[in-house]
Amino acid sequence: MADEVEQPQTTNTVEEPLDLIKLSLDERIDEKMRNDRKLRGRLFGCYQHLNKIL
C-alpha cells in the first residue's frame, strides 16, 4: 500500500489591497482615472504607495 503524501496547498489569500494588486502582476489591467480617463496595460510592478508600472 502506497503512503499518501500531502501536497502543501498554495492559496493566495488577500489580506490587504496591495496583495490583490500583487496577484495581478503580468496581467492586463484597466485603470479608471479622474475625468473619465481610462488606462489599459500590463502590470509590471507596483509598490506600497500604489504607483504602478504599466
Backbone as CSV, one residue per row, in Angstrom:
resi,resn,N_x,N_y,N_z,CA_x,CA_y,CA_z,C_x,C_y,C_z
1,MET,0.844,-1.169,0.000,0.000,0.000,0.000,0.896,1.240,0.000
2,ALA,0.608,2.159,-0.883,1.426,3.373,-1.008,1.020,4.401,0.038
3,ASP,2.022,5.042,0.595,1.743,6.116,1.553,1.289,7.359,0.800
4,GLU,0.271,7.980,1.330,-0.202,9.219,0.716,0.611,10.380,1.256
5,VAL,1.140,11.170,0.350,1.928,12.336,0.736,1.062,13.561,0.512
6,GLU,0.900,14.336,1.564,0.075,15.537,1.438,0.859,16.629,0.735
7,GLN,0.265,17.183,-0.292,0.856,18.304,-1.007,0.460,19.586,-0.296
8,PRO,1.415,20.487,-0.078,1.027,21.761,0.541,0.124,22.542,-0.405
9,GLN,-0.979,23.015,0.122,-1.907,23.772,-0.703,-1.423,25.208,-0.810
10,THR,-1.392,25.703,-2.031,-0.999,27.090,-2.238,-2.264,27.904,-2.417
11,THR,-2.575,28.680,-1.428,-3.739,29.548,-1.510,-3.254,30.979,-1.525
12,ASN,-3.831,31.751,-2.388,-3.484,33.160,-2.490,-4.505,33.950,-1.700
13,THR,-4.185,34.229,-0.449,-5.116,34.970,0.386,-4.858,36.457,0.230
14,VAL,-5.924,37.202,0.219,-5.847,38.651,0.090,-6.204,39.246,1.434
15,GLU,-5.202,39.807,2.092,-5.434,40.427,3.387,-5.412,41.947,3.299
16,GLU,-4.723,42.475,2.301,-4.622,43.920,2.110,-4.843,44.226,0.634
17,PRO,-5.241,45.449,0.305,-5.437,45.800,-1.109,-4.184,45.591,-1.956
18,LEU,-3.020,45.811,-1.381,-1.777,45.619,-2.127,-1.578,44.156,-2.517
19,ASP,-2.086,43.224,-1.709,-1.996,41.802,-2.039,-2.761,41.493,-3.320
20,LEU,-3.897,42.111,-3.488,-4.700,41.896,-4.693,-3.969,42.413,-5.927
21,ILE,-3.310,43.543,-5.782,-2.554,44.096,-6.908,-1.367,43.197,-7.238
22,LYS,-0.702,42.662,-6.229,0.441,41.775,-6.469,0.017,40.503,-7.186
23,LEU,-1.197,40.050,-6.953,-1.699,38.873,-7.663,-1.944,39.171,-9.137
24,SER,-2.060,40.459,-9.488,-2.338,40.855,-10.862,-1.078,41.158,-11.661
25,LEU,0.103,40.896,-11.111,1.341,41.152,-11.847,1.371,40.335,-13.127
26,ASP,1.868,40.949,-14.198,1.949,40.353,-15.533,0.579,40.050,-16.125
27,GLU,-0.449,40.726,-15.658,-1.803,40.589,-16.204,-2.215,41.922,-16.817
28,ARG,-3.168,41.866,-17.742,-3.717,43.104,-18.303,-4.685,43.700,-17.297
29,ILE,-4.557,45.010,-17.058,-5.444,45.683,-16.117,-6.024,46.928,-16.771
30,ASP,-7.167,47.359,-16.270,-7.809,48.606,-16.671,-7.814,49.524,-15.463
31,GLU,-7.343,50.754,-15.656,-7.317,51.752,-14.584,-8.318,52.845,-14.921
32,LYS,-9.153,53.193,-13.984,-10.073,54.304,-14.175,-9.490,55.515,-13.459
33,MET,-9.255,56.581,-14.220,-8.618,57.782,-13.692,-9.663,58.883,-13.507
34,ARG,-9.193,60.034,-13.078,-10.084,61.190,-12.967,-10.571,61.635,-14.341
35,ASN,-11.633,62.406,-14.352,-12.196,62.993,-15.576,-12.532,61.932,-16.622
36,ASP,-13.026,60.783,-16.178,-13.442,59.683,-17.067,-12.334,59.209,-18.003
37,ARG,-11.106,59.317,-17.572,-9.975,58.840,-18.351,-9.699,57.389,-17.970
38,LYS,-9.371,56.565,-18.946,-9.108,55.151,-18.690,-7.750,54.775,-19.272
39,LEU,-7.025,53.949,-18.532,-5.748,53.414,-18.993,-5.838,51.901,-19.008
40,ARG,-5.216,51.299,-19.994,-5.183,49.844,-20.093,-3.741,49.442,-20.376
41,GLY,-3.286,48.428,-19.682,-1.923,47.961,-19.906,-1.629,46.710,-19.109
42,ARG,-0.405,46.249,-19.239,0.055,45.075,-18.497,0.797,45.572,-17.269
43,LEU,0.447,45.033,-16.120,1.038,45.464,-14.859,2.387,44.783,-14.664
44,PHE,3.455,45.601,-14.652,4.805,45.069,-14.468,5.278,45.185,-13.030
45,GLY,4.731,46.131,-12.282,5.165,46.265,-10.900,4.419,47.368,-10.185
46,CYS,4.526,47.360,-8.877,3.933,48.401,-8.048,4.601,48.336,-6.689
47,TYR,4.378,49.351,-5.881,4.932,49.328,-4.538,3.951,49.944,-3.567
48,GLN,4.372,50.117,-2.344,3.488,50.434,-1.227,2.620,51.669,-1.460
49,HIS,3.109,52.648,-2.197,2.336,53.869,-2.421,1.366,53.731,-3.594
50,LEU,1.235,52.514,-4.103,0.308,52.158,-5.183,0.623,52.838,-6.505
51,ASN,1.858,53.317,-6.687,2.289,53.738,-8.016,2.502,52.471,-8.825
52,LYS,2.040,52.481,-10.061,2.085,51.273,-10.877,2.914,51.507,-12.126
53,ILE,3.574,50.462,-12.594,4.324,50.499,-13.840,3.564,49.636,-14.830
54,LEU,3.033,50.273,-15.873,2.267,49.557,-16.897,3.134,49.366,-18.126
